[in-house]
Structure formats: structure tokens, C-alpha cells
Amino acid sequence: VRGVDFSSTPNKITVQLLNGTDGKSSHTTTIEAGTEIYILGHAASETDAATVPYSALPTDREQYMQKFMVQSLVSNVMIESEKNASWDKDDIDELLMQQFITDVEKSYIFGTKAYSFDRATKMWTYTTSGIIEQLVTNGGHVITIKKSEFTDKKLIQTISEIFVGNSGSNTRYIFTGNEFATHLFTLPGIVKYQNVNDTVRSFEYDFKRLRLMNYTLLNASHPMLDYMGYSNAALVIDKQYLQRRVFRSLEETQLSLKEAGLMDAQSTVWCEISSVILKYPQCHALIMVEDDEEEEE
């Protein structure tokens, strides 16, 4: 490339063909519109000390932090009462913490970046953008496969599409819903290993790894996909480009309800302000298995 005209739309470039002629005669050639051009490494002369500055860094994107909260409320009478079954405040707190973690995980995967105004409290509520939304809106791979087309060949093509053309890791993780896993497990090219020394009768499918040459997908079932209606989907995540940002770490606060004269009870509040960041969305993918048109009709 000998020159770039940025004033025209689209931009025009002046090129010198390296393998065109021997320099003793001149020839004219035409490159058809729409021809794909692949950029190779920059070549410099012996005396070059600088090049035209350029940048391949991504532009900044705005993300919202979301405030996650859960609160337990147990009366002192219940705490002080004798119970036949051991069901106390610690059990309630443990159950709420499990629900808290589930809520955070759902927001991290399926959340939408937005903020809403509560007319009663006159407060704004911010919600964080989840992995799927960041992947879809920022150019990540969104791949759909018809059930009838889910073959070994299609799987190889899909893996190639995910790995080729980005700077991601050669080893990534694929989280599958049960319906997606069903199609994956029943492919004829899946190698099954059986333990002939096992005397226990069992029916097991345990898919650990999908490898294509030097590309590797490590599989794990993700029950949240089934829970949220994405049983026919799979998420491919490049772990090195997935980060969790925390503005306020998880903290536990005991409310003095009785001392304040509000209620004869004990209450605990857990709170965290955080978000998930999907760097380089092109290194991640969402794969969906769709019904065939005949089945939909």
C-alpha cells in the first residue's frame, strides 16, 4: 500500500503489485469490486524510522453496575421457641444466600443494561448487561443450527467459525443446556469409552472435551440455561476475556429492629454492587439449535 485517500467514501488505496511485472514494461489490471483483500505484515525499508500511526484497540463501552440485595427477617419469638425440627435462622440465611447467588448468576448471563425510575421511591435502579446481551450487541458469534443439520460436519464447521479470525485462546469452555447436550451426545462421531470391569449397571453420558486439531472446547452442563428456557443453547466462553468487576464487595449487615422499636425480630441484609465484563466479544459464542420448519408447522 503506497497511499490511502481518506477523503473519499469508501476510502481509496494506491497499491504496488509485488509480483506484477519485471519493471521493464507497464501493464494495467483491474480488481473487481467486492474482492477480499488480506492484510499481511508491514514491510519497511532500511531507513524507515516511523510508519503511519494506526490502532486496533477496541473503543470504550459503557457498562452499568447492579446492586444485588437479599434480606432475612426472623422474629425473636420464633428463634426462642422450641421446634421439633431443626429449622432456625442459620438455615433461613443459608437458603437466602443460595437464592442471592442464583439471582446474581442470572443477571450476569441474561441481564439487560438499563435503568428505570421508581415513582414511589423517586429512585433510579440500574441493571447490568449480561453475557448474552454483550455478546450479541458487540459482534460476538451467534450461530443457529437446524436439528436436521446437527451433524459431525456441521459441528466441525461451527468450531472453526468460533476459533478462526480472533485472538482468543485455543482452549475455551462450552456450557450446554440439556437439549443441546442431547444433540451433541448422539452424534455418530462421539467416541464412547466403556469400563468392562464395572459390574454396576449404569446409564451415563459424560462429555468432557471436544477437540479439533489444536482447538479444544471443555464442556460443562449449565443448569441455568435450562432454568431460563435456553435448554437448546450453548455458551462458548474464553475465560481470559471474561472479568467480574466489583464496586462494593458482598457485605453483611445486622439490622437493630428491636432496639429501634420497629419490630421484635432479627434481620440480616446482604448487599453487593458488581457487574460482568465480556472483553473481545468475538472470542465468545452463543449457539442455538432450532426446530426444522416442518416441525414448526
Secondary structure, DSSP 8 states (H G I E B T S, - for coil): --EEETTSSS-EEE---TTS--SSS-------TT-----------TT------------------EEEEEEEEEEHHHHHS--SS---HHHHHHHHHHHHHHHHHHHHHH---EEEEETTTTEEEEE---HHHHHHHTT-EEEEEEGGG-SHHHHHHHHHHHHTTS---SEEEEEE-HHHHHHHHT-TT------TT--S--------EEEETTEEEEEEE-HHHHHTT-TTEEEEE-GGGEEEEEEEEEEEEEE-TTTTTS-SEEEEEEEEEEEEEE-SGGG-EEEEEE--HHHH-
